[in-house]
Amino acid sequence: MSKIKYRHIKRKIKEMAGKIDAPANLLPIFKKSNGEQSPLIEIDNTGKLHYVHIERGRESDRKTTTEIDELMFWIFNDVTFSLSTQYELENRIENKDCRRLIFSKQEELLGLINNDWKAREKKNHENILKNHPFDDFASIRAHFSKELRDGGMANDAAREKACDKHPLP
């Protein structure tokens, strides 16, 4: 196996970022500067590729692979999620589960880069929804529950009444 070079990774990231107009601030860095920036790409002396998240100066997550395609998926899964959440904020649909827009936009963006990645993330979203289905009534339920609490009803009773009126999925 030939060792992958940082310049090769940087070139691939730049090319893929261009396909989805990803801003530079969402892309990983390649050197620890102040210990606060994240995510970070590292290549160890055995040629393993590391995708490292740093929070408050401490490593919070590290993924390791020898496959550049896997590294690129990790990078652009994060990048497209950030772009998709921003898209949802700018195009919010009242009384709709925000994940509806986030998931579809993320799959669309990943598909612009790699259709296999789109399918992979679609399957991940489907697995999330099996355990946590879309809930279009969450904000309605929360507002109603708050109204009831503001009117003097106890927390548990207000939540129960809100769930009776707007059932959980």
Sine and cosine of phi, psi and omega as CSV:
sin_phi,cos_phi,sin_psi,cos_psi,sin_omega,cos_omega
0.00,0.00,0.80,-0.60,0.04,-1.00
-0.99,0.15,0.57,-0.82,-0.03,-1.00
-0.96,0.29,0.75,-0.66,0.03,-1.00
-0.98,0.21,0.67,-0.75,-0.03,-1.00
-0.98,-0.18,0.49,-0.87,0.04,-1.00
-0.83,0.56,-0.66,0.75,-0.05,-1.00
-0.89,0.45,-0.55,0.84,0.05,-1.00
-0.92,0.39,-0.69,0.73,0.02,-1.00
-0.90,0.43,-0.72,0.69,0.00,-1.00
-0.85,0.52,-0.67,0.74,0.00,-1.00
-0.89,0.45,-0.70,0.71,0.01,-1.00
-0.90,0.44,-0.68,0.73,0.00,-1.00
-0.88,0.47,-0.72,0.69,-0.01,-1.00
-0.88,0.48,-0.68,0.73,0.00,-1.00
-0.89,0.46,-0.73,0.68,-0.02,-1.00
-0.94,0.35,-0.63,0.77,0.02,-1.00
-0.87,0.49,-0.59,0.81,0.02,-1.00
-0.90,0.44,-0.50,0.87,-0.01,-1.00
-0.92,0.38,-0.41,0.91,-0.05,-1.00
-0.85,-0.53,0.20,0.98,-0.01,-1.00
0.81,0.59,0.68,0.74,0.01,-1.00
-0.97,0.25,0.77,-0.63,0.02,-1.00
-0.95,0.31,0.45,-0.89,-0.06,-1.00
-0.86,0.52,-0.53,0.85,-0.05,-1.00
-0.93,0.38,-0.23,0.97,0.05,-1.00
-1.00,-0.05,-0.15,0.99,-0.08,-1.00
-1.00,0.00,0.46,-0.89,-0.03,-1.00
-0.94,0.34,0.32,-0.95,0.08,-1.00
-0.98,-0.22,0.13,-0.99,-0.08,-1.00
-0.84,-0.55,-0.06,1.00,0.05,-1.00
-0.65,-0.76,0.64,-0.77,0.12,-0.99
-0.95,0.31,0.86,-0.52,0.02,-1.00
-0.98,-0.19,-0.89,0.45,0.00,-1.00
-0.88,-0.48,0.14,0.99,0.01,-1.00
0.98,0.18,-0.06,1.00,-0.05,-1.00
-0.98,-0.20,-0.39,0.92,-0.10,-1.00
-0.98,0.20,0.57,-0.83,-0.06,-1.00
-0.38,-0.92,0.46,-0.89,-0.09,1.00
-0.98,0.21,0.21,-0.98,-0.09,-1.00
-0.78,-0.63,0.66,-0.75,0.09,-1.00
-0.98,-0.22,0.74,-0.67,0.09,-1.00
-0.78,-0.62,0.56,-0.83,0.16,-0.99
-0.86,-0.52,0.87,-0.50,-0.01,-1.00
-1.00,0.10,0.06,-1.00,-0.09,-1.00
-0.95,0.30,-0.09,1.00,0.10,-0.99
-0.99,-0.13,-0.04,1.00,0.00,-1.00
1.00,-0.04,0.05,1.00,0.04,-1.00
-0.95,0.30,0.61,-0.79,0.00,-1.00
-0.98,-0.19,0.75,-0.66,-0.04,-1.00
-0.86,-0.51,0.72,-0.70,0.07,-1.00
-0.91,-0.41,0.94,-0.35,-0.20,-0.98
-0.88,-0.47,0.75,-0.66,0.12,-0.99
-0.97,-0.25,0.70,-0.72,-0.01,-1.00
-0.84,-0.54,0.76,-0.65,0.06,-1.00
-0.79,-0.62,0.79,-0.61,0.01,-1.00
0.79,0.61,0.66,0.75,0.06,-1.00
0.98,0.18,0.03,1.00,-0.02,-1.00
-0.86,-0.52,0.59,-0.81,0.05,-1.00
-0.92,0.38,0.81,-0.59,0.00,-1.00
-0.95,-0.32,-0.38,0.93,-0.01,-1.00
-0.36,-0.93,0.61,-0.79,0.05,-1.00
-0.62,-0.78,0.81,-0.59,0.11,-0.99
-0.90,-0.44,0.62,-0.78,-0.07,-1.00
-0.76,-0.65,0.66,-0.75,0.01,-1.00
-0.47,-0.88,0.24,-0.97,0.16,-0.99
-0.95,-0.31,-0.04,1.00,-0.07,-1.00
-0.98,-0.22,0.86,-0.51,0.00,-1.00
-0.90,0.43,-0.56,0.83,0.03,-1.00
-0.89,0.47,-0.64,0.77,0.03,-1.00
-0.91,0.41,-0.69,0.72,0.05,-1.00
-0.86,0.52,-0.71,0.70,0.00,-1.00
-0.89,0.45,-0.62,0.78,0.05,-1.00
-0.88,0.48,-0.73,0.68,0.00,-1.00
-0.85,0.53,-0.72,0.69,-0.02,-1.00
-0.87,0.50,-0.80,0.61,-0.12,-0.99
-0.98,0.18,-0.29,0.96,0.17,-0.99
-0.92,0.40,-0.69,0.73,0.05,-1.00
-0.92,0.39,-0.72,0.70,-0.03,-1.00
-0.87,0.49,-0.74,0.68,-0.03,-1.00
-0.93,0.36,-0.50,0.87,0.08,-1.00
-0.91,0.42,-0.69,0.72,0.03,-1.00
-0.88,0.47,-0.72,0.70,0.03,-1.00
-0.89,0.46,-0.62,0.78,-0.04,-1.00
-0.94,0.34,-0.62,0.79,0.03,-1.00
-0.93,0.37,-0.60,0.80,0.07,-1.00
-0.90,0.43,-0.67,0.74,0.04,-1.00
-0.86,0.51,-0.69,0.72,-0.01,-1.00
-0.89,0.46,-0.67,0.74,0.01,-1.00
-0.87,0.49,-0.61,0.79,-0.04,-1.00
-0.99,0.16,-0.27,0.96,-0.07,-1.00
-0.76,-0.65,0.50,0.87,-0.09,-1.00
-0.82,0.58,0.68,-0.74,0.08,-1.00
-0.94,-0.33,0.90,-0.44,-0.04,-1.00
-0.83,0.55,0.68,-0.73,0.05,-1.00
0.89,0.46,0.53,0.85,0.14,-0.99
-0.79,-0.61,0.64,-0.77,0.06,-1.00
-0.84,0.54,0.83,-0.56,-0.07,-1.00
-0.87,0.49,-0.40,0.91,0.00,-1.00
-0.92,0.40,-0.37,0.93,0.04,-1.00
-0.84,0.54,-0.76,0.65,0.01,-1.00
-0.96,0.28,-0.68,0.74,-0.04,-1.00
-0.86,0.51,-0.78,0.62,-0.06,-1.00
-0.89,0.46,-0.71,0.70,-0.04,-1.00
-0.92,0.39,-0.63,0.77,0.01,-1.00
-0.92,0.39,-0.66,0.75,0.01,-1.00
-0.89,0.45,-0.69,0.72,0.03,-1.00
-0.89,0.46,-0.66,0.75,0.04,-1.00
-0.87,0.50,-0.74,0.67,-0.02,-1.00
-0.91,0.42,-0.69,0.72,0.03,-1.00
-0.88,0.48,-0.60,0.80,0.02,-1.00
-0.90,0.43,-0.45,0.89,0.06,-1.00
-0.94,0.34,-0.38,0.92,0.00,-1.00
-0.99,-0.12,-0.74,0.67,-0.14,-0.99
-0.35,-0.94,0.88,-0.47,-0.04,-1.00
-0.90,0.43,-0.52,0.86,0.07,-1.00
-0.90,0.43,-0.61,0.79,0.04,-1.00
-0.92,0.40,-0.63,0.78,0.04,-1.00
-0.87,0.50,-0.74,0.67,0.00,-1.00
-0.89,0.45,-0.64,0.77,0.00,-1.00
-0.89,0.45,-0.71,0.70,-0.01,-1.00
-0.95,0.30,-0.56,0.83,0.08,-1.00
-0.86,0.52,-0.69,0.72,0.03,-1.00
-0.90,0.44,-0.64,0.77,0.05,-1.00
-0.89,0.47,-0.70,0.71,0.03,-1.00
-0.89,0.46,-0.66,0.75,0.03,-1.00
-0.88,0.48,-0.63,0.77,0.04,-1.00
-0.92,0.40,-0.64,0.77,0.06,-1.00
-0.87,0.49,-0.70,0.71,-0.07,-1.00
-0.94,0.33,-0.36,0.93,0.08,-1.00
-0.89,0.45,-0.66,0.75,-0.03,-1.00
-1.00,-0.05,-0.42,0.91,-0.05,-1.00
-0.67,-0.74,0.97,0.24,-0.08,-1.00
-0.89,0.45,0.33,-0.94,0.08,-1.00
-0.81,0.59,0.61,-0.79,0.00,-1.00
-0.71,-0.70,1.00,-0.01,-0.04,-1.00
-0.96,0.27,-0.20,0.98,-0.02,-1.00
-0.99,-0.15,0.06,1.00,-0.08,-1.00
-0.84,0.54,-0.75,0.66,-0.04,-1.00
-0.94,0.34,-0.59,0.80,0.05,-1.00
-0.89,0.45,-0.71,0.71,0.01,-1.00
-0.88,0.48,-0.69,0.72,-0.01,-1.00
-0.90,0.44,-0.69,0.72,0.01,-1.00
-0.90,0.43,-0.69,0.73,0.00,-1.00
-0.91,0.42,-0.68,0.73,0.02,-1.00
-0.87,0.49,-0.66,0.75,0.03,-1.00
-0.90,0.44,-0.68,0.73,0.04,-1.00
-0.84,0.54,-0.70,0.72,-0.01,-1.00
-0.91,0.41,-0.66,0.75,0.03,-1.00
-0.91,0.42,-0.67,0.74,0.03,-1.00
-0.89,0.46,-0.45,0.89,0.04,-1.00
-1.00,0.10,0.04,1.00,0.09,-1.00
0.96,-0.29,-0.03,1.00,-0.01,-1.00
-0.97,0.23,0.57,-0.82,0.03,-1.00
-0.91,0.42,0.47,-0.88,-0.03,-1.00
-0.78,0.63,-0.82,0.58,-0.07,-1.00
-0.88,0.47,-0.67,0.74,0.00,-1.00
-0.92,0.40,-0.64,0.77,0.01,-1.00
-0.90,0.43,-0.69,0.73,0.02,-1.00
-0.89,0.45,-0.70,0.72,-0.01,-1.00
-0.88,0.47,-0.70,0.72,-0.01,-1.00
-0.91,0.41,-0.64,0.77,0.03,-1.00
-0.90,0.43,-0.63,0.78,0.02,-1.00
-0.95,0.32,-0.52,0.85,0.08,-1.00
-0.91,0.41,-0.67,0.74,-0.04,-1.00
-0.97,0.25,-0.61,0.80,-0.01,-1.00
-0.76,-0.65,1.00,0.07,-0.15,-0.99
-0.86,0.51,0.52,-0.85,0.13,-0.99
-0.93,0.37,0.47,-0.88,-0.01,-1.00
-0.93,0.37,0.00,0.00,0.00,0.00
